[in-house]
Amino acid sequence: MKDLYFSFLVGVLFALGVGGQTPEPNRDPNAARLVTSDIDLFWKAYDKADPSNDLVVYRDEYLKKGSPGLKAFDQLRIGSPCNLVDAINAAPRYYAALRGPSLKVAEHEPKIRDSFRKLAELIADPIFPDVYFVIGRMSSAGTLTDKALFIGVDMFGKNGDAPLDELGNWHKAVVGSIDRLPYIVSHELVHYQQKYPRPAGSSLLTRAVGEGSADFIAELISGSHINTHLHKYGDPIEKELWLEFQKEMNGSDVSNWMYQGEKAKERPADLGYYMGYKIVESYYKNSADKKQAIRDILEIKDMNEFFRKSRYAEKFSSQAGN
């Protein structure tokens, strides 16, 4: 497994054009590239594809010709032209409706740049990687490597009368409109600044705070975040969710709270993001020095100590009988 992982990582790094070299990190919010060329490339392939040639066309005209960012995203989140074609064929009207909005991604650059500049005001020595906007198989709105951010524009097709009836319940809940693109960029940008690991096997608390803090700081720099639907659901029943979450937060099983997708049946998936946000929000509100609080949130050294200092549990202590 180590050999396979090493080969994969090397492949990603070479795909990004950095094999063996570590360039100086970019600290200028105006210098990061926002790369949209893969969107145009996708629609050129889309117009050439039909059931007799689609696998070859998307492979040769899109995935192979794409930017280094698309090649990395392919390895991380698409996997094969077959996966991409299957997604398009499962929701053909949804993908067709993506064309207009996706071709307007560049119009959101001013707001994205503004968020970058606001982050530079909040923390010392932020890093601003390049951002690649791609169209994938509806498996990821955003992800990153240590070299770049990748935004799946296909997850932002909830525009006007866009057909959503082809989508499952989870996708219907999480796809956003194209004007929410700056919020996912901000979310991934915050992840890029975080200096603590959240590997598989970490506690639910660690992983929830990792995601919730990305939402919280994204909101500070961009005005919103990507999980407003979770807050709409969670705010009226925050106490009940907390009492449930605290029983599981020190364990490594995240299956009731994160990354469930369509497996979440009776309530929204990914409520761990909501709980993490609330804990981070409490830490921030209870900190006298807000800039130091942001640094603390990005550089958590002891998650249990961070949680204690957040004083989030005190919010419900009388109701919970603690």
N, C-alpha and C positions, 0 to 999 in steps of 0.2 A: 504493500500500500504506500509506503514512503517513496519508493521509486516512481510509482504512478503519479503521486502528488507532485514530486519534484519535476517530472516531465511536463505535467500540466502547467505548473507555475512558470517554468522556463518558456513554455510555448506562449503563455500570455504575455510575458515580459518582452519576448522577441516580437510578438504581434504588435506591441506598442512601440517598437523601434528602440528599445532601451537595453537590449541584451548585453549584459556585462558592464553597462555604464550607469552611473547614478548622477543625473544632471542636478544642478542646484535647484532646490524647490522654488517655485514662483511665489513671491509674497506681494505681488502687485495685483489688486483686484481687477484692474483694467487690462491686464496682460493675458489672463487665462483665455484660451480659445474656446469658443462655443461653436462646435462643428455640426453642421446640419446637412452636409453633402450626402450622407447615407439615406436621407429621406427622399431626395430627388432620385437617387439610384434605385430605391425600392419601387417607386412608381413607374420608372422605366421598365423594370423587370415585370411588374404587375401587368403592364399593358401588353407585354410580349407573351405572357404565360397563358396557357390553356390546359385542359386536362391531359392532353397528349404530351406536353413538354414541361409542365410546371416544375417538376423536381430539378431538371437540368437548368432551366432558366433562372430559378431562384438561387441555385448553387453557383452558376457561372456568371450571371449578370448582376447578382446582388452580393451574396456572401463572399465570393472570391474577389470581386472588384471593390469591395467596401474599404473603408478607412481602417487604420489599425485599431481604432476603437470598436468598430463593428466586428472585426475578427475576434477581439477579446470577448465582446459580449456574446458572440456566437458560441464560444467555448464555455462561457459562464452560464448562459441562460437559454440559448436556442438549442444547441446540440447537434442539429442536422437540418438539411433542407426539408427532409421528410416531416420533421416536427413543425416547421414553419408552414408548410403546405397544409398539414392537417389542421392547424389553427385557423388558417384562412378559409379552408373549406367548411369548417364548423360554424363560421360566422361570416359568410360572404358579404352580406349587406352591411354589417358593422364595419368590416374592413373597407368596403367601397366608400362608406361615408367618412372615413378617416382622411381622405385625400385633401379636401379643402382645409380643414383645421391644421393638419400636419404641415402643410406648406406655409403656414403662417407662424411657425415656431420662432423664426428670427425676430418677429415683432415683439416678443417678450424679453428680448435682450436688455432693454433699459431697466426693467424691474429686477431682472436677475443680477445685473451689475450693481444696482442699488443695494441689494441684499449682500452682495460681496463686500461693498464698501462699509455697510453697517457692521458686518462681522469684524472688519478691520478696526472699527472703533471700539468694539467690545473686548477684544482679546489682543494680547501682544503676540506678534510673530505668527499670524495665521498663514496657512498655505492655500493657494488657489490653483487647483489642478485644472487641466483642460476638461471640458464637458462634451461628451458625444451624444447626440440625439439620434436614436435609431428606431426602427420598427421591428418588433420581434413577434413572439408567439403568445403574448398576453400572460407571460410568466413572471414579469418583473417590471414595476414602474420605475425602479431605480436600483442601482447597485454600484460597486466601486472596486477598484484594485488600489494598490499603493501608488499608482501612476495617474489615474484618471477616474472621472465619474461617467456613468452610463445611464441614460434616461430612455426608458421604453415608451415612446410616444403613443404606441398602440393602446396603452392603458389610459389614454386621455381622449376617448372618443365620445364622451357624453355631451354632445353638442347639438343644440337645436332639436330637430326631430330625428336624431340618429337612432336607428333601430337597435334596441337592446334585448328584444325577445329571443334572440339566438343565444344569449349568454346565460350561464348558470347564476344561481342566487348570489354567490360570492362576488363574481365579476360585476353583477348589476349593482352591488353595494359599494364596490371599491373603485370602479372606473370613474374618472373625473372629467371635467371639461378642460379644454386646452388652456383656458386662462388660469388654471391651477398649476400649470407647469413650473412656475417659479418656486412653488412650495416644495415640490419634490426635489428640485435642484438644491434648495436650502437644506432640506433634510439630509441628503447625501453629503453635502458640504460639511455639515456638522459632524456626521460620522467620520469624515476625513480628519477632523481635528481631534477626535477622541483618542486618548492615550492610555486606554485600558482594554485588555482583551475580553471578548465574550465568546469563547469557543463553545462548541457543542459539549454539553455536560456541565456548563455553568449553571448556577442556580437560576431559578425563575426570576428572582429579584434582580440579579445582575443583568439578565437579558432584557427584562422589562424596562429597567432604568436606562439601559443602553439605547433602546428604541424611543422611549418616552422623552429622554433628554434631547434626542435629535428633533423630535416634534416641538418641544418646548423652545429650544433656542432658535429653531427655524421660524417659529412664530414671532420671536423678538426681532429677527432681522428682516422678515418678509411680510409680516402682518397676518399670517395664517399658517396652517399646517395641513398635512395630507389626510388626517383622520378626524375631521369634524363630525363625521357620521357616528364615530364611537363616542364622542362627547355628548352628542344629542341623545344617544341611548343611555350612556352611563351616568350623566349628571343627576338625573332624578333618583337613581338607585345607587349612588356612590357608596353609601354605608354598607349596603348588602354586598356589593362587589368587594369592598375592602375586607369584610369579615370572611368572605370566601377566599380571597387572595392570600391573606395572612396565614392561612392554614397550609398553603402550598408553596409560599414564596422562597423558603429555604431549601426546597428540594430541586432536583434537576429536571423533573417532568414538566414540560411547558405545554403539553398537548391540549390542556383546557383553556389556554390563554393566548397562544401565539402560533402563527404559521399553520392554522387549520384549513384555510381555504374552504372548499365545499363541505368539509367534514363538520363544520359548525352548523348545527341545525336549529337550535332553539333561541339563539342569540347571535349577534355579530361575531365574526371571527376576529382574533387579534386584540381582545380587550386588555391584554398585557401592555400594549402600547399606551392605553388610557391610564392604567394604574401606574405605570412608570412615569408618565407625564405628571400625574397628580403628586407623586412623591417628590419629583424634581421641582415642581412648582412650589411645594411647601418648603423645601430647602431654600429656594431663592427668596421667598417671601419672608422667611425667618432669618435671613442674613442681612446684617447691617451694611456690609460692603458688597454691592451688587456685582461689581466687576470681579471681585475675588470669588464670589459665588459662582460666576460663570466658569472661571478657571477651575474651581473645585469640581464642578459638574463634569468638565471635560477631562479631568485628571484624577478620577476617583482611585484611591489607593486601598481603601478598606470599605467594601460595600456595606457591611453591617454597621460600621461607624457612620458612614454617610447617611444611611437610613435613620439611625438614631438621631443624628443632628437635624434631619429634616423635620422632626417632630410631627410627622404625618399621622402616626398612630394616636397622638394626643387629640387629634381632631374628633376621634370617635371613642375615646377612652371611657367616657361616662356612659355612653350608650352600650358599649361592648362589655362593660363591667370590668375593665382593666384597672 
